[in-house]
Amino acid sequence: MKNEKFSQLVDQLSAAQRIDSAKTKATIEQVLTTSGVQIKQRHHRVIWTFVSLVAAICVLTLSGMTITPVNHVMAQAPIIGNFFAKFDDDLGTIVETNGKSQKLNVTRTSSGMKVVLNSAYVQGKEVAITGTIDGLDKPKDDWFDFYLGRNGVKFSQDSMDMTKIANGRYRFYLNGQIKGAVPKNTINFPIVFTSFKGNFGRWAFNLHLTPSKVSSRKLNGKLTVANGDVKLKLLGIDEYAGGTGLLKIQQTKKFAKDEFTIFNVNVNNSKQNYLLANYDPIIISGSGKQQVVGYRVKKMPKNIKKIKIEPSLDKIETSQRTTLSSLPLTIRAKRTSEVFKFKKASLKSGKLTLRYYLTGTGSTDHQLISHNGNALAAINIMAKTYHDNGNDSVFGNDYLDQGNHRLINTKTHEFESTYDLSQKSGLKKLKLSQLQLQIDYEGLHAVPKMKLQIIQVKQR
């Protein structure tokens, strides 16, 4: 009975949810705000699969109330007593339920506060640790700090969380990835905690963590999606003794900046979703247009004849930069359907006003304007002399992406955006002829849902 309940839980936690965090977050926050619900901000990566669940419950039953942090809510649910389940870590829940986590039970005391590290796991490059702290009576913020000492592995933190158990007592969690090759032998993990919720001390642990044993299967299969914009080549699967795996796929994109991912993985004729949906894909190798990517999955059948996936492609596009003195002008997206029809720009006493008609986003006008018009922050104002590094913008004193946005006319889809150029020393004295705008279309349009695709598989 225990295993059956556990399997049902994991299936629920791993249900095919879209993990485009920016768009999922915007949609959920919009619904919550409309219902009068206030969201508390977190200081770590949020797993939006579970935000969706809690948000839905809150919208139906708690309208007008303040929501406690999502992971805290889930930690209070008496579903499974495992350490990792309390932090929505379904990979860790599988490992621990299979008896493959590493029990630590090591203690350090500093500044009158006792820290106990309870459990850890290493699955491929994935590392997670849970623990508790006692004596934390005066919390000053919402997070904790740590670093890895010398002679340890290179580690990149992914997420962290703390939840209150009782007065002065908290449970905490962190996870991330090891840099470099997948470890085959015991790794040194000399972790030093320096503060918990603004209370300082020094809790040093010289951990030796043992990776789960791994075996590999080669899988052959190819698939072309999105009219040739993405080509997939199935490479194989690494299977870990903890009960999870890493499905490896070579992804070749026509446009390097496009964001491609998979939300659902079915095997053969099963409707079970094997994808651990609250984990981002791992970039194993490559960059730009071609990468080898690993998707974390539950243990898959030995005989795989076909894999059915639900893909998603977010087309990343920015407009050409346009001098503000050249308005009025119509600007059309090339790869998506957005159309901006700008009226003549106005600049008075450092206040820039843009009026425009916006269509083709796939969102309603009120969705675009919710949360102070976050979606309309797609319009970026900059000096004509502004430059970036060709990849991520170098936001300096001659660049402004924050303004006030409002809906003028619902029938004609007319909006107004105003910008206070005095906020930026490199903009405040410029004329219209010295200013330009650029549109970042990401976030304006909904990512279209793609049909389920089948990869015919040959095992070797």
Residue pairs with C-beta under 8 A, 6 or more apart in sequence:
6 80
6 93
6 97
9 79
9 80
9 85
9 93
10 90
10 93
10 94
10 298
11 272
11 273
13 49
13 50
13 88
13 90
13 93
13 278
14 90
14 273
14 274
14 275
14 276
14 277
14 278
14 298
15 49
15 273
15 277
16 263
16 264
16 273
16 275
16 277
16 310
17 24
17 48
17 49
17 52
17 263
17 277
17 278
18 24
18 263
18 312
18 447
19 48
19 49
19 261
19 263
19 277
19 278
19 280
20 259
20 261
20 312
20 314
20 447
21 46
21 48
22 443
23 443
23 446
23 447
24 48
24 51
24 52
25 46
25 48
25 51
26 371
26 374
26 375
26 443
28 48
28 51
28 52
28 55
29 39
29 370
29 371
30 367
30 370
30 371
31 55
31 59
32 38
32 39
32 55
32 58
32 59
32 67
33 370
33 371
34 370
35 58
35 59
35 63
35 64
36 63
36 64
37 58
37 59
37 62
37 63
37 64
37 65
37 66
37 67
38 66
38 67
39 67
40 66
40 67
40 68
40 69
42 69
42 70
42 71
42 142
42 161
43 141
43 142
43 143
44 143
44 159
44 160
44 161
45 158
45 159
46 70
47 88
47 159
47 278
48 278
49 88
49 277
49 278
50 70
50 71
50 74
50 88
50 278
51 70
54 67
54 70
54 73
54 74
55 67
58 65
58 67
67 73
69 163
70 88
71 87
71 88
71 161
71 163
72 163
72 164
74 86
74 87
74 88
75 86
75 87
75 163
75 171
79 85
80 93
80 97
82 92
82 93
82 96
82 97
83 92
83 96
83 101
83 118
83 119
83 130
83 171
83 173
84 91
84 92
84 93
84 95
84 96
84 101
84 119
84 121
84 128
84 130
84 173
85 92
85 93
85 96
86 130
86 163
86 171
86 173
87 130
87 161
87 163
87 173
88 278
89 128
89 173
89 175
89 278
90 276
90 278
91 123
91 126
91 128
91 244
91 276
91 279
91 296
92 101
92 121
92 128
92 175
94 242
94 243
94 244
94 298
95 101
95 121
95 123
95 212
95 242
95 243
95 244
96 119
96 121
97 243
98 241
98 242
98 243
100 121
100 212
100 241
100 242
100 243
101 119
101 120
101 121
101 242
102 119
102 120
102 121
102 122
102 209
102 210
103 118
103 119
104 117
104 118
104 119
104 120
104 129
104 131
104 207
105 116
105 117
105 118
106 116
106 117
106 205
106 207
107 114
107 115
107 116
107 117
108 114
108 115
108 203
108 204
108 205
109 115
109 203
110 201
110 202
110 203
111 199
111 200
111 201
112 135
113 133
113 134
113 135
113 136
113 196
113 199
113 201
114 133
114 134
114 135
115 131
115 132
115 133
115 193
115 196
115 203
116 131
116 132
116 133
116 134
117 129
117 130
117 131
117 205
117 207
118 130
118 131
118 132
119 129
119 130
120 127
120 128
120 129
120 130
120 189
120 207
120 209
121 127
121 128
121 212
121 242
122 178
122 183
122 187
122 209
122 210
122 211
122 212
123 211
123 212
123 240
123 242
123 244
124 182
124 211
124 212
124 214
124 238
124 240
124 246
124 282
124 294
125 177
125 178
125 179
125 182
125 183
125 282
126 175
126 176
126 177
126 178
126 296
127 155
127 175
127 176
127 177
127 178
127 189
127 209
128 173
128 174
128 175
129 173
129 174
129 175
129 191
129 207
130 171
130 172
130 173
131 171
131 172
131 173
132 165
132 169
132 170
132 171
132 172
133 169
133 170
133 172
133 196
134 168
134 169
135 168
136 168
136 169
136 170
136 196
136 197
136 199
137 167
137 168
138 199
139 197
139 198
139 199
140 197
140 198
140 199
141 197
141 198
142 162
142 197
143 160
143 162
143 197
144 160
144 162
144 172
144 193
144 195
144 196
144 197
145 193
145 194
145 195
146 174
146 191
146 192
146 193
146 194
147 191
147 192
147 194
148 155
148 189
148 190
148 191
148 192
149 190
149 191
149 192
149 204
149 206
150 190
151 188
151 190
152 187
152 188
152 189
152 190
152 191
153 178
153 179
153 180
153 183
153 187
153 188
153 189
154 178
154 179
154 180
155 176
155 177
155 178
155 179
155 189
156 176
156 177
156 178
156 179
157 174
157 175
157 176
158 175
158 176
158 177
158 280
159 173
159 174
159 175
159 176
160 172
160 173
160 174
160 175
161 172
161 173
161 174
162 170
162 171
162 172
162 173
162 196
162 197
163 170
163 171
163 172
164 170
165 171
170 196
170 197
172 196
177 282
178 187
182 211
182 214
182 238
183 211
184 211
184 214
185 211
186 208
186 209
186 210
186 211
187 208
187 209
187 211
188 206
188 207
188 208
189 207
189 208
189 209
190 204
190 205
190 206
190 207
191 204
191 205
191 207
192 202
192 203
192 204
192 205
193 201
193 202
193 203
193 204
194 200
194 201
194 202
195 201
212 240
212 241
212 242
213 240
213 241
214 238
214 239
214 240
214 241
215 238
215 239
216 236
216 237
216 238
216 239
217 236
217 237
217 239
217 459
217 460
218 235
218 236
218 459
218 460
219 234
219 235
219 236
219 237
219 304
219 457
219 458
219 459
219 460
220 234
220 457
220 458
220 459
220 460
221 233
221 234
221 307
221 455
221 456
221 457
221 458
222 231
222 232
222 233
222 234
222 455
223 231
223 232
223 234
223 309
223 453
223 454
223 455
224 230
224 231
224 232
225 231
225 232
225 311
225 313
225 450
225 453
226 311
226 313
226 450
228 254
229 253
229 254
229 255
229 258
229 313
229 315
230 251
230 252
230 253
230 254
230 258
230 260
230 311
230 313
231 251
231 252
232 249
232 250
232 251
232 252
232 455
233 249
233 250
233 252
234 248
234 249
234 307
234 455
234 457
235 248
235 249
235 250
235 292
236 248
237 245
237 246
237 247
237 248
237 297
237 300
238 245
238 246
238 248
238 294
239 245
239 299
239 300
240 246
243 298
243 299
244 276
244 296
244 297
244 298
244 299
245 296
245 297
245 298
245 299
245 300
246 282
246 294
246 295
246 296
246 297
247 265
247 294
247 295
247 296
247 297
247 300
248 284
248 292
248 293
248 294
249 262
249 292
249 293
249 294
249 295
250 286
250 290
250 291
250 292
250 293
251 260
251 290
251 291
251 292
251 293
252 289
252 290
253 260
253 289
253 290
254 289
255 289
255 315
255 316
256 288
256 289
257 316
258 313
258 314
258 315
258 316
259 313
259 314
259 316
260 311
260 312
260 313
260 314
261 281
261 311
261 312
262 275
262 281
262 295
262 309
262 310
262 311
262 312
263 275
263 277
263 310
263 311
263 312
264 273
264 275
264 308
264 309
264 310
264 452
265 273
265 274
265 275
265 295
265 297
265 307
265 308
265 309
266 272
266 273
266 274
266 307
266 308
266 309
266 452
267 274
267 300
267 301
267 304
267 306
267 307
267 308
268 301
268 303
268 304
268 305
268 306
270 301
274 297
274 298
274 300
275 295
275 296
275 297
276 296
276 297
276 298
279 296
281 293
281 294
281 295
282 293
282 294
282 295
282 296
283 291
283 292
283 293
284 291
284 292
284 293
284 294
285 291
285 292
286 292
303 459
304 457
304 459
305 456
305 457
306 454
306 455
306 456
306 457
307 454
307 455
307 457
308 452
308 453
308 454
308 455
309 452
309 453
309 454
309 455
310 450
310 452
310 453
311 450
311 453
312 447
312 449
312 450
313 447
313 450
314 442
314 447
315 335
315 336
315 441
316 441
316 442
317 333
317 334
317 335
317 336
317 441
317 442
318 438
318 439
318 440
318 441
319 331
319 333
319 438
319 439
319 441
320 331
320 438
321 382
321 436
321 437
321 438
322 329
322 331
322 436
322 437
322 438
323 384
323 432
323 433
323 435
323 436
324 345
324 347
324 352
324 381
324 432
324 433
324 435
324 436
324 437
325 345
325 431
325 432
325 433
325 435
327 342
327 343
327 344
327 345
327 354
328 341
328 342
328 343
328 344
329 342
330 339
330 340
330 341
330 342
331 339
331 340
331 342
331 439
332 338
332 339
332 340
333 339
333 360
333 439
333 441
336 360
336 441
336 444
336 445
337 360
337 361
337 362
337 445
338 358
338 359
338 360
338 361
338 439
338 441
338 444
338 445
339 357
339 358
339 359
339 360
340 356
340 357
340 358
340 439
341 356
341 357
341 358
342 354
342 355
342 356
343 354
343 355
343 356
345 352
345 353
345 354
345 432
346 352
346 353
347 353
347 421
347 431
347 432
347 435
350 420
350 421
350 422
350 428
351 418
351 419
351 420
351 421
352 381
352 418
352 419
352 421
352 435
353 416
353 417
353 418
354 379
354 416
354 417
354 418
354 419
354 437
355 408
355 414
355 415
355 416
356 414
356 415
356 417
357 412
357 413
357 414
357 415
358 368
358 376
358 413
358 415
359 413
360 445
361 368
361 375
361 444
361 445
361 446
362 445
362 446
363 375
363 444
363 445
363 446
365 407
365 410
365 413
365 415
366 407
367 375
368 375
368 376
368 407
368 415
368 444
369 375
369 376
369 405
369 406
369 407
369 415
372 404
372 405
373 403
373 404
373 405
373 406
373 415
373 417
374 443
375 443
375 444
376 403
376 405
376 415
376 417
377 401
377 402
377 403
377 405
377 443
378 439
378 440
378 441
378 442
378 443
378 444
379 401
379 403
379 417
379 437
379 438
379 439
380 393
380 399
380 400
380 401
380 437
380 438
380 439
380 440
381 399
381 400
381 401
381 403
381 419
381 421
381 427
381 435
381 436
381 437
382 398
382 399
382 400
382 427
382 435
382 436
382 437
382 438
383 398
383 399
383 426
383 427
383 430
383 434
383 435
383 436
384 434
384 435
384 436
385 398
386 396
386 398
386 399
386 436
387 394
388 394
393 399
395 401
396 426
397 424
397 425
397 426
397 427
398 424
398 426
398 427
399 424
399 426
399 427
400 419
400 421
400 423
400 424
400 427
402 419
402 423
403 417
403 418
403 419
403 420
404 417
404 418
404 419
405 415
405 416
405 417
405 418
406 415
406 416
407 414
407 415
408 414
408 415
408 416
421 427
421 428
421 430
422 428
427 435
